[in-house]
Amino acid sequence: MKLPMNTSSTPAYPQEIEISPDDLPLYCPNPLMDARSWHPRVFLEIEATGSAMCPYCSTQYILKGTPNPDHHHS
């Protein structure tokens, strides 16, 4: 069975997603993605450039706002 490529239940990939500093650390797939598009989790560095692309699904992430300097990665 072939699924339609562009319906509300099957978003087109790759896509562009805006994130806020509260969403850091950034990883893909993100929790809002359709489970059928999931791939191994990968953490993406976005703080230095303000954007990052997932190497698996080519989703482009754009950082809106400035990261909190008190935010620490563990």
ZAMARGU-4260 file (C-alpha; in steps of 0.2 Angstrom, whole numbers, plus 5000, padded with zeros to 4 digits):
<rodrens>
0) 5000/5000/5000 | 5007/5017/4995 | 5003/5032/5006 | 5000/5049/4999 | 5015/5060/5000
5) 5007/5076/5005 | 4993/5075/5017 | 4990/5082/5034 | 4993/5065/5042 | 5010/5063/5032
10) 5020/5079/5032 | 5032/5081/5018 | 5051/5078/5023 | 5063/5086/5024 | 5055/5100/5033
15) 5060/5116/5042 | 5057/5117/5061 | 5060/5132/5072 | 5065/5129/5090 | 5068/5139/5105
20) 5083/5139/5117 | 5071/5129/5129 | 5071/5115/5116 | 5090/5112/5119 | 5099/5100/5118
25) 5092/5097/5100 | 5090/5080/5094 | 5081/5072/5079 | 5069/5064/5077 | 5060/5076/5088
30) 5045/5070/5098 | 5032/5078/5086 | 5038/5069/5071 | 5027/5055/5064 | 5033/5038/5071
35) 5035/5031/5053 | 5049/5044/5049 | 5059/5039/5064 | 5077/5035/5063 | 5092/5033/5076
40) 5092/5048/5088 | 5106/5060/5084 | 5110/5076/5094 | 5113/5091/5083 | 5124/5106/5087
45) 5114/5122/5083 | 5121/5135/5096 | 5136/5141/5086 | 5127/5144/5069 | 5109/5145/5073
50) 5104/5131/5061 | 5107/5112/5059 | 5102/5099/5047 | 5099/5081/5052 | 5110/5069/5043
55) 5097/5055/5042 | 5081/5064/5036 | 5087/5081/5031 | 5076/5091/5042 | 5082/5108/5045
60) 5081/5116/5062 | 5082/5135/5065 | 5086/5142/5082 | 5075/5157/5087 | 5082/5167/5101
65) 5098/5166/5111 | 5103/5151/5120 | 5103/5154/5139 | 5121/5155/5145 | 5117/5145/5161
70) 5111/5130/5150 | 5123/5116/5152 | 5125/5100/5142 | 5127/5084/5152
</rodrens>
